[in-house]
Amino acid sequence: MIGRDRMRKPIQTPPSDALIRSTMGDPKRLDALRRTALLDTQPEECFDRLTRLAAKLTEVPASFVTLVDHNRDFYKSTYGFGEPMASVRELKERSFCQYSITQERPLVLNDATQEPGFCDVPTVHSMGVRAYVGIPLVTQDGQIIGSFCAVDFKPKQWTQRDIDILSDLARSTMREIDLRRLIQESVSTNARLVEEMKKVNELNYQLEVLTTTDALTGVKNRRAFEDGLAQELALVERRSTPLSLLVVDVDHFKTVNDTHGHAAGDAVLQTIAALLTKGARSIDTVARIGGEEFAVILPSTDGASARVVAQRMREAVEQEPWPTAPVTISIGVATLLGLEKASSLFMRADNAMYQAKKTGRNRVVQA
């Protein structure tokens, strides 16, 4: 039996060009696609939530929902690609999605460059796609109108868990599509279907919150922090703006737990999370990244400004009227150097925080 952590990928033979052309041009399939009324429509949050979830839950940088027309791919939702796909949202050359609509099973590629027949797909070279999974979007009458896809720009060993997640999200996508079609076809059931869409959207939102929020403090969790830092680094490359990072640790937190109990310790973490959030801007990201450790991402912030923010946060914690005993924090500050990677930026901020603790705590040290 194959474990969920590894999936034995079947040998896949690419369909012929003739089969792809006939499938793309099939009148019944195109009629089912037209009845969705989704071609050339604007992005919608109900679909975008699903592609964001796909990327986060399978830990890949990009995912998308594709509707395959007779001569092109139309992207109803994209996550992680940026420009120009976010604006153009269509592709007229051969794509993996066109391969995937010729079969009802998932198309799974761990490294397209090593797959005969798939390595020449244009997006392998133009966009750097290496790993790909495409789950067919199948209507109730069996017509494949597109695919729900996840990609990586490096080789990836897809697991059965990845395939199960993407298959579930593909089914959610089809539910959204079916709801849209039914709303257009039946005015009499409009109110009920709108309510169903609200429920689906709320469930999707709750799923996203669960995957990105720390349950105790309500700020972002470590996964959301890492995703946010990666996105900010990508923005820095395009805009050449400064970026700073704070790593924050609660001083003598073990003593708080040992002396006053874990409930008091939880209350301390919640209060500190609230104080850090209050001292941050709306564009900043406050996250709990460990037991008593927090991080704050400061976009468009140079080293001097970041130190001012850190000092303000430290003073806010120190001046808080704590009900048990005084609580302080130590903060390490680092500002991005050139094309520095996220791991290096974090390490410098983390080392600065430990230096703050070694030199007396309740202070800010800049890397």
N, C-alpha and C positions, 0 to 999 in steps of 0.2 A: 504493500500500500504506500502511495506517495504521500509524504508529510505535507502539511500546509505551508511549511517554510520553503519548500522547493517544489517546483512543478516541472515534470518531464514534458517538454514541448514537442508535439508531434512534428514529423517532417512535413513541411508545407510546400506544395508545388504551386507556383504563381499561375493564376488563370491567364489564358491567352488574351491578346489584344482584341481578337474577334469576340470572345465571350464578354469582355469588359464593355465593348461598344454596344453589343446587343442588350446587355443588362441595363446599361445607362439609358438606352433609347427605348426600353420596353414600355409600350403605351399604358399598360395596367399599373406598372410601377410609377410612371410619371403622373398618372391620374391621382394615385394615392398621395403623391408628394404635393400636387397642386391643391388637393383638398385640405391640406394642413394650413394653407394660407400663410406660411411662414417665410417663403422665399423673399429675399430683399427687404425683410422687416428689420427694425432697429433692435439692438440688444435689449434683453429683458432680465430683470433681477432673478426671476424664478429659474431661468436657465443658468445664469451666471453663478448662482449659489452652488449649483450642482458641479460645474467645472472647477470652482474653487475647492470644493470638498474633495473631488477626485484627486487633484494635485496634492492636497495636504494629507489625505489618508493613504495614498500610495507613495508619497514622498518623491514626487517627480516635479520638475519645474514648469510643466505646461500640460494643459488639457483643453479639449474643445469638443463642440457638438457640430457635426457636419451634415448638411443635407446635400445629397448628390443629385444634381440636375442632369439634363441630357448631355451637357457639354462643359460642366464646371462643378466645382465644390463651393457651396455657400456656407459660411461659418456663422451659425446662429449665435454661438457663444464661444469666446476664446479666453483662456487664462494663461498668462505667463509669456506670451509672445511679443507683446509691445507692438510698436509700429514696424512695418506698415500694415500688418495683418489686422490690427485693431481698427483701422480706418477702412481699408479696402474690403476686407472680409469676404474675399472670393479668390479662388485659384482655378485657372483654366488649363493647367498642365496636369500630367499624370500624377496621381497621388495614391498613398496607401489606402485611403478611404474608398477609392474606386475599386481596389482589389477586394476590400472587405465586404462590399455589397454583393459580391458574387456567391457568397456562402453564408449560411446562417450561424456558423460557429465563429468564435472570436479569432481574429488574426493577431498572432502573438509573435513578435520579433524581438529577440534579446539584443541583437546587433545587426542592423540591416546591411552594414557593409560586408558582413560575412555570409549573407544569404543570396545565393545565386538567383537571379531574376528580380530581386528586390533592391539590390545595391545600386541599380541605375535609376531608381525613382528620383526625380529632380530635387525633391526637398531634402534628400540625403546630402546633396552638395550645396544647395542654395541656402538651407536653413540649419544644416548640421544635425539633422535628426538621425539618431542611432538606434534607440530602442522605441518600440511602438506596440501599443495594444489598441485594436479597434473592435468594439462590440457592436454588431449590427443593430440598427433601430428597425424593428419589425412591427408592422401594423397588425391589427387583429385579423386581417384577411391574408396575412403572410407576405406582404410586399415590403421589401427592404428599401427604406427611403434615405438612409444615411448611416452614420455610425457615431458612437460615443467613444472618444479617443483619449489616450494619455501617451505622452512622449517624454523621452529623456534625450539629452544631447551627449550622453555617454552610454556605453553598454550597460544593460541592467538585466539581472536575473529575475524575471517576473515570478512572483509566487502565486500559489492558488488563492491566497487571501487577496492579492491585488486583483485577480480576475473576478473573484466573487464581489468585491467592492464595486468595480467598474460595471459589472453586470447589473447589480442592484441600482446603480445610478442611471444606467441606460434604461432600465425599466421605469425609474422615476421620470426620466426625460420623456418617454413615450406616454406616461400618464399625463404629463403637462401638455404634450402635443394633442392627445386625445381630448383632453378637457377643452383646449382651444378650438378644436374642430367641432365638438359638440355644441359649444357656445354659439358658434357661427351658424350651425345648422338648425338649432332649435331654440328659438327665442323664448318659448314657453318654459324651458327649464333653466333659463339664464340665472335666476336668483340662486337656485340650488347649486349650480356649477361654480358660480363665483365664490360661494361659501366654501366649496370643496377646494378651490384654488387657494383660498386664504389659509385653509388648514394645511395644505401641502407646503405652502410658503413658510408658514409658521414652524412646521416640523423641520423643514430644511434649515431655517434660521436657528432653531434650537440645536440642531446637529452641529452647525458651524460654531455656535457659541461654546458648545461642549468641547470642541476640538481646539479652541483657541483661548479659553479663559481658565484661569486658576480658580478652582472651586472655593477656596477659603477666602481669598482677598478680593476677587472680582477683577483684578488686573489681568493682563495677558499672561499666558503660560510660556514655558520655555520654547515649545515648538513655534508658537506665534512670534516670539522674540526672534528666533533664528530666521524665520521667513521674512519678518519685517526688516531685519538687518540686511539680508540679502537683497531685498527690493530697494532699500535706501542706497546700497552700494551701486546697484545698477543705475539709479537716478544720478548718482554722483558722476558716473562715467559719461552720462549724456550732458549734464548741466555744469559740471566742474564746480560744484558748490561744496563748502566744507561740511564735515560730518563728525560729530563727537559722540562719545559713549561714556556713561557713568556705570560703574559697578559698585553696588551698595551692600554692606553687610551690617547686621545688627550686632552691636558690641555686647559681649557677655550674655548672649541669648540663652545659653544652657543654664546659666544661673537663674534667669527668669523662670524657666520651666521647672528647675529643681526646687526653687524657693516658693513659687506661687502657683505652680501647677500648669498643666498643658492648656487649660482653658484660658488662663491669663496670657500664656505665650501666644495663643491664637489671636487674642484680642490685640496684643502688641503688633503682630504682623498686619492685622487688618487696619490698625490706625496708621502704621507707617506707610502702607500702600496708599491710604487716603491722603496722607500728607505729601507723598511724592507726586501723586496725581494732581493735587492742588497746586503744587509748585511747577508743574509742567504745562506746556502749551498744548493746544488741540492737535497739532501736527506731531508731537512727541509721542513716544511709545514707552509706557511703564510696564514692566513685566516682573513676575516672580520667577526666578530661574533656578532656585534651590530652596532648601529648608528655610533659612533666614537670609537668603541672598536675593537681591533685586538688581535689575538693570534698567537704565533709561537711555533710549536712543534719541539723540538731539540732531535732527536734520538742520542744514543751513546754519550751523553753529560752530564758530571757531573755538580755539583752545581757551582764550581769555573769557569769552562769554560762557563757555561750558563750566569753567571754574566758578564764575559768579552764580550760576544756577545751582551747582553742587553745594556751595557755601550756604545759599539760601535754604536749600533742603535740609542740610545738616542743622542749621540754626532752628528751623521749624520743629524738628524732632527734639532737639535739646530743650526747647522752650515749652513743649507740650506739657500740660499738667497731668502727668501720669498718675493713675490712682494707686499704684503699688510702689515702685521705686523708679528713680530717673532712668531713662533709656536714651542711648546715643547711637549714632551710626558712624561708620567709617566709609569713605567714598574714594574710589580710584577714578581718575579722569584720563581719557585718551582721545586724541584727535587724529583722524585718518591721515596717513602719510602716503601721498602719491597713489599708486595702484595696490595698496596694501589689501590683503585678504581679510575676510571677516574674522577668521581664527586668530590672526596676528593682532588685530585691533582689540579683540576681546581679551587676549592674553595680556597685552600691555595694561589695559584698564584693570584687569584682575590682579596683576602683580602690584600695581600702584595701590589698590585697595589693601592688599596684604601689608604693604609698606606702611600704610596709614595705621594699621592695627599694631604693627611692631613698634612704631614710634610714639605710641601713647593712646591710640584710638580717639574717637570723636574729632576727626580731622579729615581734611581733603588733601590728597596727594595727586599731583599731576604727572603723568608718564612723560 
